[in-house]
Amino acid sequence: MEFFFRPKGIAVIGATPSRQKGGNIIVSNLKTGYSGQVYPVNPRYKEIEGVTCYPSVSDVPDPVDLAIVFVAARMVPQVIEACAQRHIPGVMIQSAGFAETGTTGEALQQETRQIAEKTGIRLWGPNCMGLVDTHQRFVFSTVTPAIWDTGLPSGNVSLIAQSGMLAGAFLIDLMSHGTMGIAKVCSIGNKMDVDENDLLGYLIHDPDTAAIGLYLESLTDCRRFMALCRSTTKPVVILNGGKTAGGAAAARSHTASLSAGGALVTGAMAQAGIVTADGFYQLVDFCRTLGMYPSLPDRSGNRVAVLTYTGAAGIVSADLMHRHGLALSTFSDATLETLQTVFPEWMPPSNPVDMWPGIILNGSKKTYDTAMMSVCADPSVDAVFVHCFAGGFSLDVDLERMAKTAREAGKPLFCWISGERDRTYDFQKSAQQLGVPVFREVMRAVECMGMLLNRSSRAIETDPETEADEQIRRLKQDPRLGMLTSKKGFLDEGVSKQVLEACGIPVVEETCVTSVKEARLVAAGFGFPLVAKGMVPGVSHKTESNLVYLGIASEQDLEAAVTTLQQTMAGRGRILIQKQVSGNRELMAGFVRDPRLGPCVMCGLGGVFAEALNDTVFGVAPLTLTDALNMIDRLKCRPMLDGFRGMGPVDRDVLAGILKTLGHLGCAYPDIREIDINPLIIHQGRPVAVDALVVLEGENR
Amino acid sequence: MEFFFRPKGIAVIGATPSRQKGGNIIVSNLKTGYSGQVYPVNPRYKEIEGVTCYPSVSDVPDPVDLAIVFVAARMVPQVIEACAQRHIPGVMIQSAGFAETGTTGEALQQETRQIAEKTGIRLWGPNCMGLVDTHQRFVFSTVTPAIWDTGLPSGNVSLIAQSGMLAGAFLIDLMSHGTMGIAKVCSIGNKMDVDENDLLGYLIHDPDTAAIGLYLESLTDCRRFMALCRSTTKPVVILNGGKTAGGAAAARSHTASLSAGGALVTGAMAQAGIVTADGFYQLVDFCRTLGMYPSLPDRSGNRVAVLTYTGAAGIVSADLMHRHGLALSTFSDATLETLQTVFPEWMPPSNPVDMWPGIILNGSKKTYDTAMMSVCADPSVDAVFVHCFAGGFSLDVDLERMAKTAREAGKPLFCWISGERDRTYDFQKSAQQLGVPVFREVMRAVECMGMLLNRSSRAIETDPETEADEQIRRLKQDPRLGMLTSKKGFLDEGVSKQVLEACGIPVVEETCVTSVKEARLVAAGFGFPLVAKGMVPGVSHKTESNLVYLGIASEQDLEAAVTTLQQTMAGRGRILIQKQVSGNRELMAGFVRDPRLGPCVMCGLGGVFAEALNDTVFGVAPLTLTDALNMIDRLKCRPMLDGFRGMGPVDRDVLAGILKTLGHLGCAYPDIREIDINPLIIHQGRPVAVDALVVLEGENR
């Protein structure tokens, strides 16, 4: 990808002397920042913006690594052919008029992609804003030259955007506000060839980039994306547009790409340690935070020291912190003693620290400095949150000194700034220089702090597929699982549970019977209470079809149930006698093969609450044990799994094992379309599959 | 309160010529903005800031309505005595050093308050920043005179703050940013006499105030606060600091006041139609929105037209809207036809509207105008959300015209602005002038839109107490409820349910028995399955004490259960035989008498999920039917109450009736401390109390 990021010579195809047109702006922007040779190409001109213009790309002298194309869409295929013949390795197509405009454009895009496949030339775009690199001062884009007025403030956050908006307008917004630094911005447009994964792969190894943010409306290859993110400690943040039904409809009409969906993708992102954002500024604020603190000390926790110049700010911060999974540090005696030296006697300091009484006695600099020194030395403090005021009052602080104290202690410092407009702006800019994330609003500050301190995946993980290979191989060879290749469509409840049992998933004790006599024999073995179910081919909602008898407590009841079932079923299907499992916590687990993400595993609250409370989480198979445990931790009903009200805790390893196995099973047998275990009843602390359904490819009716 | 807000003559007690001191700043600020007479009081000076100074308040000539006091705390009582003798009706005590500093200060505050009680003089403060009124340009405060540099931008939002921070530093922040207008800011400090309710009562009738925001760490009288809010259509927003455990601890140490607590107060606020905020900027952004749109058309809904200059902005907006309870309008054919006139043929317009292709064809002004005209005329549109860009591009819009179009259609317009720093700032200021709420971030914009369009209580409600009186009176006179005055402490389950039944709350069929023989007789009437429970005085956790037998299906089982219970209970307590209620949706309901809020009602998810999912809502008794239905609507498990998976919907009127009755019962019998109904099982769509506990004042052991 170096020819895109550090090209030796650039041809601009479709260059024009008409100011305000894209073909002129590209040349202008190159002239302003790019130090290599620029070759405008247009048969109608000899010179553009004082630079020699060439009639065609074949006339352009060496070296030329990159062509930037801004011609009418219908001209693009022949231009790309010419570039390929000229052996130019990379082309950025900034013209619009492709798949985003309908079927004609879609065909044109298809034709262009085929040239790339045939010739090996790499195509970036079309319908994109190209690349901005603040370190090299490269602007390979039709973005308005007003961008140079911002000074192109550089930093260590790089962005990849499937939208001209983020790469163009929003970038100017960000840069002109100057309160965060950007390294590179890559606008990928319709991503007909070069996609987010190609660029992510490059940025992971880019020394100018410490954190990567993406705005995407579709994920080209989610598994590769996850693997890339898991291969690095460099933090990745994603804003995934089109998550809701409404949003997804908009995504289709806008980018001609399917939405990457909701819960599945959210689960996949969490599994790969990717941070998710919900808005543009939140995306870049998360990135800014992570760019400043790309890694934290090993055993860093979520305990924060809060220093504010008013009590109210501390109280509101504490409320918000609680909501974002952060705790208030309980200061050591040494810290409390040191703090007391700057506070009046009547005010014993505690966390949050209301600095005001100290400021009145000792001035703001001394009070803030003393507090910073003491909390940074306190082992109960993982991070420091400081509220400052700029202008008007005697509330000056020495931010540089505070930043140094925090940095030396290895504790991230967060700053919330209030004050007069110009002074707060100066404060923001100097904090940016000092590498301290500063925020105008307490809510965003606490959001970023919560994101950083609770970020789950910080280490490079081993490849989960290697770990899983062995179990998948065993499952493939298990003779008890023959039905997964020989049968089609829905397996009945009994057979579905035989599959699960063969994989080692705990299932309820049950047997098929054909008569009341057989049922009595089974009852003699199992004991009461029992459940009788009628399995009729094609009937999946047994309860609604009067095919379930719960709480059978006696021989008479059993006889009645079996007899009635036989009448209801009229000779079709089989009768299942189950031991009734007691337990009032019900979960569900499942497997689904997603068209984009492949084999995926689900876990959620089961029973009647499943739909009403919609508490489900997804993971991408194969799962490691850690993946599965993390999935369980993402459930809202997580506290229910701990022991309470006389109930013991749920064995999470067993539950995680079930999820892992479901995923491995789906990987081993590509014919499995879907598995549902609902309910998965917690009996004496262990999950037991009470009802199950396996769906294979094809039809069985 | 007019003497605080429009005083004829102000004495400043503790005035001083030393610049930077509070006693000087107050005089300065008065001189700059106040047009009445100012009388500095200090025996040591003849003149302060060019104004004649008086040795004592008794020497001050008429008229003098207000004294602002800034002397050492220990001097305050004698100063207040002097003010009372001088017949000054109101005093603002801006000095600190009272209850917030510990027991000595608390005693001083007590002494001062007693003078007010004795003389009828009204005291505002102490430990406060006083009052700022931008319309009259009154600054009765020690706030830095730098506040005048902001130009004191005026507007129709008034704030009441139990924190100097919000009234001082944050006010300067707000005003110097100039992107919202303020009418009055009242800093109430320790509120020893004048409290939020006094000020709220004044602001409700203040013609300069259209919306009221409060930052409070404690509610002096929550019921009066609720009644005031229910008495007006003027919107009220509250940021209630100290909601979490951590926050509450901070509140105690900061203001010497107890935190107003979490779920109870949240419920009370929702019941009174008060909007709640979580951060300072969110508080004022909510107020700004409500100040611009204090009321909406009667049948206004939550359907929004979204116009953005890029597809990505529309997609992200739609995702966020979904989360904040907003829907995308489905445009009428007329709207789609009009939109199509400015869009290229290949792009059939839909909501969200990606304006870019239209802008390229027709320019931004025409495209935005056409879109605004058509969506404002569309009956499917309740509000319009527009994303604009300021600077750099050719994306100028005529905001004034758009504002006029929306205003004439009676549809609230919201604007999200991105762009170059100075240009976006200009845009924000002109939007403020035009009365259009504008936001820099999509997330906040959607939050505010969601708050406005989903705001529940828009109309003045009838006094709920009048409506409830009749039922409360009947309950008081009901002879079946004699035990509520004659007994003490815990009532056993059987008696507790007799109480509920007498009130008309559906309870499970049950009878007390003393022998196996009696139990058999009961079974003959009820039929199986049954439940047997042992009620032993002092034992509230029956299950854990082996006092509950569920699913008794036969005479033998019944005999075994009763016999075992008799052994376990060893002659103490009574045995209850219940019909076993089937139903797999379990709720709970309850009553609690809160020290601050008085009688309150609770409803929540019951059974094993109660604690794990913590889905409970509170209301303040007596409840109207609407209050009770609104409580039910605030439950997260709300969808569970609708029919699903073969289960019918829950009869909400019956459930609401139970909540209402619990509240009325608590109002009728002040000895009731607590009532718990758990579970309240949904049986054939109707809630039935299966277990219950009534706790009265006093001990019964």
Interface residues (C-beta under 8 A of the other chain):
Chain A: T101 G102 T104 G105 T144 A146 I147 D149 T150 A161 Q162 S163 G164 M165 L166 G168 A169 F170 I172 D173 S176 H177 G178 Y215 E217 L239 G241 G242 K243 T244 A245 G246 G247 A249 A250 A251 S253 H254 T255 D278 G279 F280 Y281 Q282 Y309 T310 G311 A312 A313 G314 I315 V316 A318 D319 L320 M321 H322 R323 A327 L328 P344 W346 M347 P348 S350 P352 D354 F389 G391 G392 F393 L395 S418 G419 E420 R421 D422 T424 R440 E441 V442 M443 P529 H541 T543 E544 G551 A553 S554 D557 N584 R585 G607 V608 F609 E611 A612 L613 N614 K636 C637 R638 P639 M640 F644 R645 G646 M647
Chain B: T101 G102 T104 G105 T144 A146 I147 D149 T150 A161 Q162 S163 G164 M165 L166 G168 A169 F170 I172 D173 S176 H177 G178 Y215 E217 L239 G241 G242 K243 T244 A245 G246 G247 A249 A250 A251 S253 H254 T255 D278 G279 F280 Y281 Q282 Y309 T310 G311 A312 A313 G314 I315 V316 A318 D319 L320 M321 H322 R323 A327 L328 P344 W346 M347 S350 P352 D354 F389 G391 G392 F393 L395 S418 G419 E420 R421 D422 T424 R440 E441 V442 M443 P529 H541 T543 E544 G551 A553 S554 D557 N584 R585 G607 V608 F609 E611 A612 L613 N614 K636 C637 R638 P639 M640 F644 R645 G646 M647
